[in-house]
């Protein structure tokens, strides 16, 4: 097959076809890799673990190699996931995250499988982490283990680049990101003014260097720091109880789940301004174009990334009226969403939403599919 001879539509169909073949092959490879682990054949090759053998033999990353070895044994307790994975309905990494979460909370399996049909790996991984955190029996012990394993390592990779790798508690990660964010935003403004196109990751790296170059007196431990807002999402019943149970939420938005007692401590401290979920925000509805602060805060929590399916841009998002204000659209939580600049511009120029929830897309004018429910 010569891909250059295909038009765009046929090429897209080919990608879907080969992706399905790849998933079926990955499932078969994982089962064979698990058998290699069970029989200890890998020991003959002198590898440290069966996952090391898989990584070396297949040329895959350690994360993929571990998934190959760990997923098949979990599938015996999860027949629905087993069937989907075997028949090419899940990628290896999707199966790895779903099986880990579903074993922690079996009631979440169906929901996670449905999410895998319409969401990419990133949001699925985040939801699986929430399920695991909510199902944890001893939240304090789990948080203590994370804190005890904190570290920051550096090394040079094969290209000679200097790399950092760290592990922190979620609240420490929020402080790091909070310190980087204003510097990153300022560098982004400068880049746009100069006409330079720079990724957010690059700007974050530059922001870290900027912080390190500050005068020593500006970064003395114990020196008062600038305050920054952290969106804390927590169910009221879990907050009152002091811990979460299955299906409940307590997390720092954009960072991850934390124990309730840690969230309560952060709410009382000076390093954070905690902006909690507003349970009454659904009652706010107005014909004015102005968006009240309570609605803005709720949108930050509900839409941490661009709401268009497959777009995970989280920086410089803009608030959009789904039904245009000029056409009678109200300013309410149900008629507002956050879009990246590209998708906001497309919608302003006539593109329309199709679908909802995890499967919300933008389609160009005069090409809306008849089968879809547009809004």
C-alpha positions in Angstrom: 0.0 0.0 0.0 1.3 3.5 -0.9 -0.2 6.0 1.6 0.7 8.9 -0.7 -1.9 7.6 -3.2 -4.8 7.7 -0.6 -7.1 10.7 -0.2 -7.7 12.0 3.4 -10.9 10.1 4.1 -9.5 6.7 3.0 -6.3 7.3 4.9 -8.3 8.0 8.0 -10.2 4.8 7.6 -6.9 3.0 7.2 -5.6 4.4 10.4 -8.7 3.1 12.3 -8.3 -0.3 10.6 -4.6 -0.6 11.5 -5.3 0.7 15.0 -7.8 -2.1 15.6 -5.2 -4.7 14.3 -2.6 -3.2 16.5 -4.9 -3.5 19.6 -5.7 -7.2 18.9 -2.0 -7.9 18.4 -1.1 -6.0 21.7 -3.6 -8.2 23.6 -2.1 -11.4 22.2 1.4 -10.1 23.0 0.5 -9.2 26.5 -0.9 -12.7 27.2 2.3 -14.3 25.8 4.4 -11.9 27.9 2.5 -12.8 31.0 3.2 -16.5 30.2 6.9 -15.7 29.9 6.7 -14.2 33.3 4.9 -17.2 34.8 7.4 -19.7 33.4 10.4 -17.6 34.5 11.9 -18.0 31.0 13.1 -14.4 31.3 15.6 -15.4 34.0 17.6 -17.3 31.4 18.4 -14.1 29.6 19.8 -12.4 32.7 17.2 -9.6 32.9 16.3 -8.0 36.3 12.6 -8.7 35.9 10.2 -10.1 33.3 9.2 -6.5 32.4 12.9 -5.7 31.6 12.9 -8.7 29.3 9.8 -7.6 27.5 11.1 -4.0 27.1 14.4 -5.3 25.7 12.9 -7.9 23.5 10.1 -5.7 22.0 11.9 -2.3 22.1 9.1 -0.8 24.2 9.1 1.5 27.2 9.2 0.1 30.7 5.7 1.4 31.3 4.4 -0.6 28.3 6.4 -3.6 29.3 5.0 -3.6 32.8 1.5 -3.3 31.4 2.2 -6.4 29.2 3.1 -8.5 32.3 0.5 -7.0 34.8 -2.7 -6.7 32.7 -3.5 -10.4 31.8 -3.6 -11.6 35.5 -6.0 -8.9 36.4 -8.4 -9.7 33.5 -9.6 -12.9 35.2 -11.6 -10.9 37.7 -12.9 -8.5 35.0 -14.7 -10.4 32.3 -16.1 -7.3 30.5 -12.7 -5.7 30.3 -11.2 -9.0 29.2 -13.6 -9.4 26.3 -13.1 -5.8 25.2 -9.3 -6.1 25.4 -9.2 -9.4 23.6 -11.2 -8.2 20.6 -9.3 -5.0 20.1 -11.7 -2.6 22.0 -8.9 -1.3 24.2 -5.3 -0.4 23.8 -2.8 -1.9 26.2 -2.4 1.2 28.3 -6.2 1.7 28.4 -6.5 -1.8 29.7 -3.7 -1.2 32.3 -5.4 1.8 33.8 -8.9 0.4 33.7 -8.0 -3.0 35.3 -6.1 -1.3 38.1 -9.0 1.0 38.9 -11.7 -1.6 38.4 -10.0 -4.0 40.8 -10.0 -1.2 43.4 -13.7 -0.4 42.7 -15.5 -3.0 40.6 -18.6 -0.8 40.3 -16.6 1.7 38.2 -15.7 -0.8 35.5 -18.7 -0.1 33.2 -18.2 3.6 33.5 -14.5 3.5 32.7 -15.1 1.2 29.7 -17.7 3.7 28.3 -15.3 6.5 28.9 -12.6 4.6 26.9 -14.9 4.6 23.9 -14.9 8.4 23.5 -11.9 9.8 25.5 -8.2 9.7 24.9 -5.8 8.1 27.3 -5.1 11.2 29.4 -8.6 11.9 30.8 -9.2 8.2 31.2 -6.0 7.9 33.3 -7.1 10.8 35.4 -10.5 9.3 36.1 -8.9 5.9 37.0 -6.6 7.7 39.5 -9.7 9.3 41.1 -11.4 5.9 41.4 -8.3 4.3 43.0 -7.9 7.3 45.4 -11.6 7.2 46.4 -11.5 3.4 47.1 -8.4 3.7 49.3 -9.2 2.5 52.9 -6.4 4.3 54.6 -5.9 7.7 53.0 -3.5 8.9 55.6 -1.2 6.0 55.1 -1.3 6.3 51.3 -0.4 10.0 51.6 2.4 9.2 54.0 3.9 6.7 51.6 3.8 9.3 48.8 5.5 11.9 51.0 8.2 9.4 52.2 9.0 8.6 48.6 9.5 12.2 47.5 12.6 12.7 45.4 14.2 14.8 42.7 16.7 13.2 40.3 18.6 14.6 37.4 20.5 12.9 34.5 21.7 13.4 31.0 19.9 11.4 28.3 21.4 9.9 25.2 21.2 13.2 23.3 23.1 15.0 26.1 20.0 16.9 27.3 19.8 17.6 31.0 16.6 16.0 32.5 14.8 16.3 35.8 12.5 13.7 37.3 10.7 14.1 40.6 8.0 12.7 42.8 6.0 14.9 45.2 2.8 15.0 47.1 -0.1 16.5 45.2 -0.2 19.6 47.4 3.6 20.1 46.8 3.0 19.7 43.1 0.3 22.4 43.3 2.7 24.8 44.9 5.3 24.2 42.3 2.8 24.8 39.5 1.4 27.8 41.3 4.9 29.3 41.5 5.6 28.6 37.8 2.3 29.8 36.4 2.6 33.6 36.7 6.1 33.5 35.3 5.0 31.1 32.5 2.1 33.4 31.6 4.3 36.5 31.5 6.8 34.7 29.2 3.9 33.6 27.0 2.7 37.2 26.7 6.2 38.3 25.6 6.5 35.5 23.1 3.1 36.4 21.5 4.1 40.1 21.3 7.3 39.2 19.5 5.4 36.9 17.1 7.2 33.8 18.4 5.3 30.5 18.6 6.4 28.6 21.7 4.7 25.6 23.4 3.5 25.8 27.0 6.0 23.1 27.9 8.9 25.2 26.6 7.6 28.3 28.5 7.4 26.2 31.7 11.0 25.2 31.3 12.0 28.8 30.8 10.0 29.9 33.8 11.9 27.4 36.0 15.1 28.9 34.8 13.8 32.4 35.5 12.9 31.4 39.1 16.3 29.9 39.7 18.0 33.1 38.4 16.2 35.3 41.0 18.3 36.9 43.7 19.0 34.5 46.6 17.2 36.8 49.0 14.0 36.3 47.0 14.0 32.5 47.6 15.1 32.1 51.1 13.1 29.3 52.8 10.4 30.8 55.1 10.2 34.0 53.1 6.5 35.0 52.5 5.4 33.8 49.1 2.9 35.2 46.6 -0.6 33.7 47.0 -2.2 31.8 44.3 -5.6 30.2 43.8 -6.0 26.5 43.8 -9.3 25.0 42.8 -10.2 22.3 45.3 -13.0 19.9 44.4 -14.5 18.0 47.3 -17.9 16.4 48.0 -19.5 18.1 51.0 -20.4 14.8 52.6 -16.7 13.6 52.4 -15.5 17.0 53.7 -17.8 16.6 56.8 -16.9 12.9 57.3 -13.1 13.6 57.0 -12.4 11.0 54.3 -13.7 9.9 50.9 -15.5 6.7 50.0 -16.1 5.0 46.7 -17.5 7.4 44.1 -16.6 10.6 46.2 -14.2 13.3 45.2 -11.5 15.3 46.9 -8.7 16.6 44.7 -6.7 19.6 43.6 -7.8 20.5 40.1 -5.2 19.7 37.5 -3.0 17.9 40.0 -4.8 14.9 41.5 -6.6 13.4 44.5 -5.6 14.2 48.1 -6.9 13.1 51.5 -9.6 15.2 53.0 -7.6 16.1 56.1 -4.8 17.4 53.8 -7.3 19.5 51.9 -8.7 20.9 55.2 -5.2 21.8 56.3 -4.5 23.6 53.0 -7.8 25.5 53.4 -6.5 27.0 56.7 -3.0 27.7 55.6 -1.3 30.8 54.0 0.2 29.1 51.0 -3.2 28.6 49.2 -6.4 30.4 48.5 -8.8 27.5 48.2 -11.7 28.0 45.8 -14.3 25.3 46.7 -17.0 24.0 44.5 -20.2 26.1 44.7 -23.2 23.8 45.0 -25.7 26.5 44.2 -24.0 27.7 41.0 -26.7 26.0 38.8 -29.2 28.6 40.1 -27.3 31.5 38.5 -28.9 32.4 35.1 -29.0 35.9 33.6 -29.6 37.5 30.2 -26.5 39.8 30.7 -23.3 38.9 28.9 -21.4 39.5 32.0 -20.2 36.3 33.7 -20.4 36.4 37.5 -17.3 35.4 39.5 -19.1 32.4 40.9 -19.8 31.1 37.4 -16.2 31.7 36.4 -14.9 29.7 39.3 -17.4 26.8 38.6 -16.3 26.7 34.9 -12.6 26.6 36.0 -13.4 23.4 38.0 -15.8 21.8 35.5 -13.9 22.5 32.3 -10.1 22.3 33.2 -9.4 21.8 29.5 -11.0 22.8 26.2 -14.3 20.9 26.0 -13.9 19.8 22.4 -13.3 16.0 22.3 -9.6 15.2 21.7 -8.4 18.7 22.6 -6.7 18.9 26.0 -5.4 22.4 25.8 -5.6 23.9 29.3 -3.9 27.2 28.9 -5.4 30.6 27.8 -8.9 29.1 27.6 -11.8 31.4 26.7 -15.4 31.3 27.9 -18.0 30.8 25.2 -21.9 31.0 25.2 -22.9 27.7 23.6 -26.1 29.3 22.3 -24.9 32.7 21.3 -25.8 35.6 23.6 -27.0 37.6 20.6 -29.5 34.8 19.8 -31.0 34.7 23.3 -28.5 32.4 25.0 -28.4 32.8 28.7 -25.4 33.3 30.9 -25.7 30.1 33.0 -23.6 27.1 33.8 -25.5 24.9 31.2 -24.9 27.4 28.4 -21.2 28.2 29.1 -18.1 26.3 28.4 -14.4 26.9 28.1 -12.6 26.6 24.7 -9.1 27.0 23.5 -8.5 30.0 21.2 -8.5 27.9 18.0 -11.8 26.2 18.7 -13.4 29.4 20.0 -12.5 31.1 16.8 -13.9 28.3 14.7 -17.2 28.4 16.7 -17.4 32.1 16.3 -17.0 31.6 12.5 -19.9 29.3 12.2 -18.8 25.9 13.4 -21.3 24.2 15.6 -21.2 21.7 18.6 -22.2 18.1 17.9 -22.8 15.8 20.8 -22.2 16.3 24.5 -20.3 15.1 27.5 -17.2 13.1 26.5 -18.1 13.3 22.8 -18.5 16.9 22.0 -17.1 17.9 18.6 -17.1 21.0 16.4 -18.3 20.6 12.8 -18.0 23.1 10.0 -21.0 24.9 8.6 -23.2 22.9 6.2 -21.5 19.6 7.1 -23.3 18.7 10.3 -24.0 14.9 10.4 -27.7 14.1 10.3 -27.3 11.4 12.9 -25.9 13.8 15.5 -27.7 15.8 18.2 -26.3 19.3 17.8 -26.5 21.9 20.5 
